[in-house]
Structures are given as C-alpha cells and as structure tokens.
Amino acid sequence: MIERLGRAWRVCATALCFAVFGIGGLLLGVVVFPLLSLVPWSGARGQRICRAVIQYASRCFIWLMRAVGVLDYEVRHAERLRRTGLLIVANHPSLIDVVFLMALTRNANCVVKAALAHNPFTRGVVRSTGWIRNDSGGAAMVDDCIASLRAGNNLVIFPEGTRTRPGAPLQLQRGAANVAVRGDIALTPVVIRCEPPTLTKGEKWYRVPQRRPRFVIEVHPDVGVAQWVPDGLEAVQAVRRLNHSLSDYFSREIRRDVA
C-alpha cells in the first residue's frame, strides 16, 4: 500500500515538474531573455549571461525534482567540469540528462535539434544562448562547434543524437568525433546511469518506475584523440576509429557497477 501511494505521489510530482519546466522555459524566452537583450552587452557577453541564467534555472529544477521525491542523484568529479573549452560527450539514457549537464557546466553551449528553435517553449532560449542548431549541415556545424570551443565555451554533445532505447546497443553518430579530430580537441566523457530507468525513449512521462530512480553522473578524465587514434590515419579514418572507441568506452562504463 505504501509503495502504491508513493508511486501515485511521484506521478503527480512528475506532472508538477513538467508543468514548471514548460512554464519556466516560456517565461525565460518571452520575459527574462528579452529584458536582458535590452542591456547593451556585446553578443558574446550577452550569451554568457543567458547561459548563466540557464545554469541557475537548471540547478533549481534539479533541486525541485529531488525535493518532491521524483528522483535522487549523485555527481562524481564535478570539479572536472569547472574548466573552459571542454568538449563534453555523454550517453543519453533519459530525457533530463541535458538538465543535469546544463546545471553542472558553466557557460555551456550545446548542439540542439532545429525543431527546438521553432518550439514556443524553447525558441527564445535557443536564440538567446547561441546554442548550435543541427540543421546547418555537417561541415558547417562542426566548424561552429570548433569555433565555440576555441572561444573558451564549453560544448555539450550527446553523440547518440537521441535517447538510448533500453536494452538496445549504443548507436553513436560521428559529430563529436568529427569535432575532436578536426579541431584536435580532447574529449571529456560523462557517463550517466539511471536505476531504475525512467523517461527513456518512447516512454510516457507518467510511467514512473516502482521505486524512485537514482541518477549517477560521473565525469571522467579527459581523453585526447591520440589516446584512441593511431598516428598517420586520414581524417575520415580517424573519425571512424575515434567514434568506435568512444562507443566501446561508453558501453563498458555503463555496465560497470557504481554502487
């Protein structure tokens, strides 16, 4: 009986959190960021300030989810994200992975679906933060990512491009590997685990698990391209080799016991 009541509460609390997220995103896009744009900052400084607002809002949202009992979490080696110019790559088991990374990463840029630039709840955020849209084409998007990193921004990429389906093997796209190889930039892997799984690909938000899910977000040491790619390979071959190594790395780490 207690378990059933607890699950019913988490369904209601999850609905509350989704409502807060939607309303908060709308307020940021139509009120907060337009007001900030009235201040005569330079473009780069204005984007940094808007990203700082996103980081603060993400921290508040994570606090809310934990406070109402939707989830629990642990972050390991968060200090590794307190640097600049990081190419942060993470696996993507849950809908809220990006919220965790936005909360943990200062001045975070990211690659987002073009549809978010047209969604009324998110388009103001995408425009004000200068996040990189994935509809600019492969080479142009890679160039934009490299330029952002060299400007000192941190860049968050989910190489899968979408959430992992439970039980399915990882299917990494080559965007992150392209950025790393062509920009000669080290990767900062972040392994995200969630037990029991929640908010996975194709799962309805109200299908909450029997018990409260626990996230473990573990920031790993940087991995240089040369550590996984032999010298002398052409760029296309190097990207393919790096992407394969990254896939093996995440698959191995996800299975590792984190208790």
C-alpha positions in Angstrom: 0.0 0.0 0.0 2.8 2.4 0.9 4.6 1.6 -2.4 1.4 2.3 -4.4 0.9 5.6 -2.6 4.5 6.6 -3.1 4.2 5.8 -6.8 1.0 7.8 -7.1 2.7 10.7 -5.5 5.6 10.5 -7.9 3.2 10.6 -10.9 1.7 13.8 -9.5 5.1 15.3 -8.7 6.4 14.4 -12.1 3.4 16.3 -13.7 4.2 19.3 -11.5 7.8 19.2 -12.6 6.9 19.1 -16.3 4.5 22.0 -15.8 7.2 24.0 -14.0 9.7 23.2 -16.8 7.3 24.3 -19.6 6.2 27.5 -17.9 9.7 28.3 -16.8 11.0 27.8 -20.4 8.3 30.0 -21.7 9.0 32.8 -19.1 12.7 32.7 -19.9 12.1 33.0 -23.6 9.4 35.7 -23.6 10.2 37.7 -20.5 13.7 37.2 -19.0 15.8 37.0 -22.1 14.0 39.8 -24.0 14.6 42.0 -20.9 18.3 41.0 -20.8 18.6 41.9 -24.5 17.8 45.5 -23.7 21.1 45.9 -21.9 23.8 46.9 -24.4 26.1 43.9 -23.8 28.3 42.6 -26.6 26.9 39.5 -28.3 29.3 37.1 -26.6 28.8 38.5 -23.2 25.1 38.5 -23.6 25.2 34.8 -24.5 27.3 34.0 -21.5 24.9 35.8 -19.2 21.9 33.9 -20.7 23.8 30.6 -20.3 24.4 31.5 -16.6 20.6 32.0 -16.3 20.1 28.6 -17.8 22.6 27.0 -15.4 20.9 28.6 -12.4 17.4 27.6 -13.6 18.6 24.0 -14.3 20.0 23.8 -10.7 16.7 25.0 -9.4 14.8 22.4 -11.4 17.0 19.6 -10.3 16.6 20.7 -6.7 12.8 20.7 -7.2 12.8 17.2 -8.7 14.8 15.9 -5.7 12.7 17.9 -3.1 9.4 16.5 -4.3 10.7 12.9 -4.5 10.8 12.4 -8.3 14.4 11.3 -8.2 17.7 11.2 -6.4 21.1 11.7 -7.8 24.9 11.7 -7.2 27.5 13.6 -9.1 31.1 12.3 -9.1 34.1 14.5 -10.0 32.0 17.6 -10.8 35.2 19.7 -10.5 36.3 18.4 -13.8 33.6 20.5 -15.5 34.8 23.7 -13.8 37.1 24.5 -16.6 36.8 26.1 -20.0 37.0 24.9 -23.6 35.7 21.4 -22.8 34.2 19.1 -25.4 31.8 17.2 -23.1 30.4 14.0 -24.5 27.7 12.0 -22.6 25.5 9.0 -23.1 21.8 9.7 -23.1 19.6 7.3 -21.1 16.9 9.8 -20.0 15.0 12.9 -21.1 16.5 15.0 -18.3 20.2 14.3 -18.9 20.7 17.6 -20.6 19.3 19.4 -17.5 21.9 17.8 -15.3 24.7 18.8 -17.6 23.4 22.4 -18.0 23.3 22.6 -14.2 26.9 21.3 -13.8 28.6 23.2 -16.6 29.4 26.9 -16.7 29.0 28.7 -20.0 27.6 25.6 -21.7 26.9 25.7 -25.4 25.3 22.6 -26.9 24.0 21.2 -30.2 20.2 21.1 -30.3 17.6 19.9 -32.8 16.5 22.6 -35.2 12.9 21.9 -34.1 13.7 23.5 -30.7 14.3 26.8 -32.4 10.7 26.8 -33.5 9.1 25.5 -30.3 7.4 28.3 -28.4 8.7 27.0 -25.1 12.4 26.8 -26.2 13.0 29.0 -29.2 13.7 32.1 -27.1 16.3 30.1 -25.1 18.0 28.7 -28.2 18.2 32.2 -29.8 19.5 34.0 -26.7 22.1 31.4 -25.6 23.6 31.0 -29.1 23.2 27.2 -29.0 24.2 25.5 -32.2 21.4 24.1 -34.3 21.9 20.8 -36.1 20.3 22.0 -39.4 23.3 24.0 -40.6 24.9 20.9 -42.3 27.6 18.6 -41.2 30.8 20.5 -42.0 29.3 23.9 -41.0 28.1 22.5 -37.7 31.5 21.0 -37.0 33.1 24.4 -37.8 30.7 26.2 -35.5 31.5 23.7 -32.7 35.2 24.1 -33.0 34.9 27.9 -33.1 32.8 27.8 -29.9 35.4 25.7 -28.1 38.3 27.8 -29.2 36.4 30.9 -27.9 36.5 29.3 -24.5 33.0 28.0 -24.3 32.2 24.5 -23.1 30.3 22.3 -25.5 27.9 19.5 -24.6 27.2 16.8 -27.2 25.2 13.6 -26.9 26.9 11.5 -29.6 23.8 9.3 -29.9 21.8 12.2 -31.1 18.7 10.9 -29.2 17.9 8.9 -26.1 19.1 5.3 -25.9 16.3 2.7 -26.1 16.5 0.4 -23.1 18.4 -2.8 -24.0 19.5 -1.5 -27.4 23.2 -1.1 -28.2 24.6 2.4 -28.5 24.4 3.9 -31.9 26.8 6.9 -32.0 26.7 9.5 -34.7 30.1 11.0 -35.7 29.5 14.6 -34.9 31.5 14.7 -31.7 34.3 12.6 -33.2 34.5 15.0 -36.1 34.8 17.9 -33.8 37.5 16.2 -31.7 39.6 15.1 -34.7 39.3 18.1 -36.9 39.8 20.5 -34.1 42.4 18.4 -32.3 40.4 18.7 -29.1 40.3 16.3 -26.1 37.0 14.7 -25.1 35.6 14.9 -21.6 33.4 11.9 -21.2 30.4 12.0 -18.8 28.8 8.6 -18.0 25.1 8.9 -16.9 23.4 5.9 -15.2 19.9 5.7 -14.0 18.4 2.9 -12.0 15.7 2.0 -12.4 15.4 3.6 -15.9 13.0 6.5 -16.3 11.9 8.9 -19.0 13.5 6.7 -21.7 13.0 6.8 -25.4 9.3 6.2 -26.2 8.3 6.0 -22.6 5.3 8.1 -21.4 6.1 10.6 -18.6 3.5 9.1 -16.3 5.0 5.6 -16.5 7.1 6.2 -13.4 9.1 3.2 -12.0 8.1 1.2 -8.9 10.8 3.0 -6.9 12.4 6.4 -7.0 15.1 6.4 -9.7 18.7 7.3 -8.8 21.0 9.0 -11.3 24.7 8.8 -11.1 26.6 11.3 -13.2 30.3 10.6 -13.3 32.7 12.9 -15.1 35.7 11.0 -16.4 39.2 12.3 -17.1 39.9 13.9 -20.5 40.8 11.6 -23.4 43.0 13.0 -26.1 42.4 12.0 -29.7 45.9 10.4 -29.8 45.0 8.0 -27.0 42.4 6.3 -29.2 43.6 7.0 -32.7 46.9 5.8 -34.2 49.1 8.3 -35.9 49.0 8.6 -39.7 45.3 8.0 -40.3 43.4 10.3 -42.6 40.7 12.4 -41.0 37.8 10.2 -42.2 39.5 7.1 -40.9 40.5 8.8 -37.6 36.9 10.0 -37.1 35.6 6.4 -37.6 38.2 4.9 -35.3 37.5 7.5 -32.6 33.8 7.0 -32.8 34.2 3.3 -32.5 36.5 3.7 -29.4 34.0 6.1 -27.8 31.2 3.7 -28.3 33.2 0.9 -26.7 34.1 3.2 -23.9 30.5 4.2 -23.0 29.2 0.6 -23.4 31.9 -0.7 -21.0 31.4 2.1 -18.4 27.6 2.0 -18.4 27.8 -1.7 -17.5 30.2 -1.1 -14.7 28.9 -1.4 -11.1 28.7 2.0 -9.5 27.5 1.0 -6.0 
